[in-house]
Amino acid sequence: LREAFEAEAQEVKKPRLLLTAAVPVGPDNIKSGYDVPAVASYLDFINVMAYDFHGKWERETGHNAPLYSPSSDSEWRKQLSVDHAAHLWVKLGAPKEKLVIGMPTYGRTFTLSNMNNFKVNSPASGGGKAGEYTKEAGFLAYYEVCEILKNGGAYVWDEEMKVPYAIQGDQWVGFDDERSIRNKMRWIKDNGFGGAMVWSVDMDDFSGSVCGGDVKYPLIGAMREELRGISRGKDKKDVDWSKVAASVIVEVTEKPSPIKLSLSEIQEKLSKIKKPTKTHVIKNNNAVSIDKNRREPQILCYLTSWSSKRPSAGRFMPENVDPTLCTHIIYAFATLKDHKLSEGDEKDSEMYDKVVALREKNPNLKVLLAIGGWAFGSTPFKELTSNVFRMNQFVYEAIEFLRDYQFNGLDIDWEYPRGADDRAAFVSLLKELRLAFEGEAKTSGQPRLLLSAAVPASFEAIAAGYDVPEISKYLDYINVMTYDFHGQWERQVGHNSPLFPLESATSYQKKLTVDYSAREWVRQGAPKEKLMIGMPTYGRSFTLINETQFDIGAPASGGGLTGPFTNEAGFMSYYEICDFLREDNTTLVWDNEQMVPFAYRQDQWVGFDDERSLKTKMAWLKEEGFGGIMVWSVDMDDFRGSCGTGKYPLITTMKQELGDYKVKLEYDGPYESSNPNGQYTTKDPTEVVCEEEDGHISYHPDKADCTMYYMCEGERKHHMPCPSNLVFNPNENVCDWPENVEGCTHHTQAPPAKR
């Protein structure tokens, strides 16, 4: 269009036709659908529709066009403001001078669930009543809002959002008036944006006879005054609704400390609660248990795609996995094709189905897909994150990919970000993934996709590429690769995964241990409960230069001989190590300083982990309070039981040792917090959270079960059952017959009326 407009203007010798576009404010829509720099290069004006942030499609009040988000918003909802949307367009590459910020001359309305609870984010049963003239539920023109304010409606100015709202009975409307419009115009000028776009001229008080200021187009006129300096008239003044309309007191109080009650006290209080008329008497038979902030340790097991290609007894298929051993299976690796998440090879889609099918035997098992890895390298991640549009397109298409294959999450294995640019890019990638995962879960109603990352054990790599406090905000699990401390790339023998250093080690070598690496992540700001400490089911081998020198530090000419199944020099799976140990003249040594074993025979040497060393590591992990373990990899444990101590001896040992352990949860991040049941919960506005004043009672539906509901008693939440054959009616706050409640008619119907 732009090129055609340019050519036409030259041909006819007339001013070029202008080209504009109305664009969205939703982060998902912007990031997934707009190549902002390219779009901006062709448009004269980018009309940002900075309104409709909240409306009747939600079940809690929210302002149509808040300049800033309120502090009571969840982290996800805090993106829904004029300021955030405009700056997101700038961040993604739009020139400020082309951004024309949308200004609404209408408001969005709600019907309050409780007339006494009218603050922002209060429960609502749906949109407000249709206006007399616009005739749309949940929507009022400014002149219709004026009529409400002149006829008993109460006016509230919200100092956080810099916008007003009004209440009349159970009707709630968030709108813009002259005061908020002038605020927004000053904000536009301060930020250097290109101007204001109005939706729409016909919904302002165009006659000047309704709102009382004797001014036609009061809102648009205020914009013109502020931006262009053109007066509305010498004696024209803004309507001060705080003086004209009724007022209400909005109490802003600090939340009291939680009140701890015994079960008997709770039951006594419940028995004294007076229910509204028509409400059936409901007994709470559920026991109330108060648990500490603790949860079970996690066991994240990687499964490699190439293990299915190993020969004979080494061939490992998804059906070989014991689905009860690990809490999570991470399938490694997917790849990038045209900067999009894609299968690693042509057989992967079949393998995905088989891995995901493990949940049929253990419904609690989570299956994630990993992308990256050592062979994949750092360059594809650098290219992906170098372009914001490309990265955001990857994020949203990754969600579709993961959902299509029914994965529970994504594991990022960027090996490794290095330097300031990579460090910032890694944070941005994780942040965009987490935000998108949060938003998609809210929209789809499915459990949120999990996000984890494999990270290095090297203190040098941590310092070079990781903003630890920032990535900790977005990741569910931080998988520390506490192995490969030594290997065939060195010319002296060293253990693959020592727990502690040798007393004789140099200061540098003492930092190459499991203990030091884990502590370094904590020192840099990682929460212990998110750290999954890497446990290898393989060893690193060497070829000794002198067979009589076999201790740690002995000279080596390179890696050991290849194993018959893994077929990699300097590397042996645990089941290959078992075969090595059974051979004549093999010597097994326990290193009491490093707390790990090694073995040698002639010029072959291997450092590995066995059941004894892993028991020691589990005792250490429990003492330190880490969140669990990451295993590389499930396919290299003795999955056939050939070593003589049963199938999966290493992972089984670790699971048994962790059986009596509970992880203490202390981290409270922006997207999640630990709750009294010892689980992380996403801060989601659809979740029932009791934040009432002490002594206040409110009722909320259980969206997963029509026969249950939640009762909030102050800040305490009770999960309550309806009597037999009844369901909860959120409009009436009573237990009712199913046919009276939309979406619950599959329950028992009311009996026929007696004739």
Secondary structure, DSSP 8 states (H G I E B T S, - for coil): -HHHHHHHHHHHTS-----EEEE---HHHHHHH--HHHHHHH-SEEEE----SS-TTSSB---SS-SS--TTS-TTGGG-SHHHHHHHHHHTT--GGGEEEEEESEEEEEEESSTT--STT-BEEEE----TTT--TTEEEHHHHHHHHHTT-EEEEETTTTEEEEEETTEEEE---HHHHHHHHHHHHHHT--EEEEE-GGGS-TTSSSSSSS-SSHHHHHHHHHHH---S-TT-----HHHHSEE---------------HHHHHHHHHH----TT--------------SEE--EEEEEEEGGGGGS-GGG---GGGS-TTT-SEEEEEEEEEETTEEE-SSTTHHHHHHHHHGGGGT-TT-EEEEEEE-TTT-SHHHHHHHTSHHHHHHHHHHHHHHHHHTT-SEEEEE-S---SHHHHHHHHHHHHHHHHHHHHHHHHH-S---EEEEEEE--HHHHHHH--HHHHHHH-SEEEEE---SS-TTSSB---SS-SS--TTS-TTGGGSSHHHHHHHHHHTT--GGGEEEEEESEEEEEEESSTT--STT-BEEEE----TTT--TTEEEHHHHHHHHHSTT-EEEEETTTTEEEEEETTEEEE---HHHHHHHHHHHHHHT--EEEEE-GGGS-TT-TTSS-SSHHHHHHHHHTTT--EE---B-SSEEE-TTS-EEE--TTS------TT-EEEEE-TT-TTEEEEEETTEEEEEE--TT-EEETTTTEEE-GGGSTT-TTS--------
